[in-house]
Amino acid sequence: MKTLNLKSMIAMLSAVSLAAIAPLFLGVSPAAAQPVGMSGSYVGAGISAGVTSHNGEDGQFGGNVQGRFDLPLAPVSVRGALLFGGDAVSIVPSVTADLPIAPNTNLYAGVGYSFVTDEGSLTQLGNRNSVVLSAGAETAVARNIVIYGDVKLGIDAFRNSSDSAVALQLGAAYRF
């Protein structure tokens, strides 16, 4: 991945993260300043595309299984994702700050870690364990149905290189 693209991606993730956590530090009451976003936990599945090529190998395409555990007393969620379809699987636990932007809709940004099941084998998020930044959106389209999409940036995600990996996820989930 080119340095310019990496800097742009980090700037975008930083801006979303700042917007998500700013109300916590500004003393703004969430009920007065923000719409009620989407609450609840969910588990879902969808597609995942690694959009970074490395050493002549194209990005990987496959699927994802993602989950969100809502912490109702804080604008924070614990999330997990499995990205599969490459030569190995990336297991990505993370913590995100959730920003309600409309009824039943949130933006989120956070940090996690990608554990590659077979280091050296290619996944959507590179071929070695790495720190992951994520940003995404989720919306409830029916009482128990959620559509989600996010981008994950694996920092220093390739062996013998300092290159980063970018993966895009899109899916549908059951909310409970």
Secondary structure as the mmCIF struct_conf table of DSSP 4:
data_model
#
loop_
_struct_conf.conf_type_id
_struct_conf.id
_struct_conf.beg_label_comp_id
_struct_conf.beg_label_asym_id
_struct_conf.beg_label_seq_id
_struct_conf.end_label_comp_id
_struct_conf.end_label_asym_id
_struct_conf.end_label_seq_id
HELX_RH_AL_P HELX_RH_AL_P1 THR A 3 LEU A 26
TURN_TY1_P TURN_TY1_P1 GLY A 27 GLY A 27
HELX_RH_AL_P HELX_RH_AL_P2 PRO A 30 ALA A 33
BEND BEND1 GLN A 34 GLN A 34
BEND BEND2 GLY A 40 GLY A 40
STRN STRN1 TYR A 42 GLY A 50
STRN STRN2 HIS A 54 HIS A 54
TURN_TY1_P TURN_TY1_P2 ASN A 55 GLY A 56
STRN STRN3 GLU A 57 GLU A 57
HELX_LH_PP_P HELX_LH_PP_P1 ASP A 58 GLN A 60
STRN STRN4 PHE A 61 LEU A 71
TURN_TY1_P TURN_TY1_P3 PRO A 72 PRO A 75
STRN STRN5 VAL A 76 PHE A 84
BEND BEND3 GLY A 85 ALA A 88
STRN STRN6 SER A 90 ALA A 102
TURN_TY1_P TURN_TY1_P4 PRO A 103 ASN A 104
STRN STRN7 THR A 105 VAL A 116
TURN_TY1_P TURN_TY1_P5 THR A 117 GLY A 120
BEND BEND4 SER A 121 SER A 121
STRN STRN8 THR A 123 THR A 123
TURN_TY1_P TURN_TY1_P6 GLN A 124 LEU A 125
STRN STRN9 GLY A 126 GLY A 126
BEND BEND5 ASN A 127 ARG A 128
STRN STRN10 SER A 130 ALA A 142
TURN_TY1_P TURN_TY1_P7 ARG A 143 ASN A 144
STRN STRN11 ILE A 145 ILE A 155
TURN_TY1_P TURN_TY1_P8 ASP A 156 ASP A 156
BEND BEND6 PHE A 158 PHE A 158
TURN_TY1_P TURN_TY1_P9 ARG A 159 ASN A 160
BEND BEND7 SER A 161 SER A 161
STRN STRN12 ALA A 165 ARG A 175
#
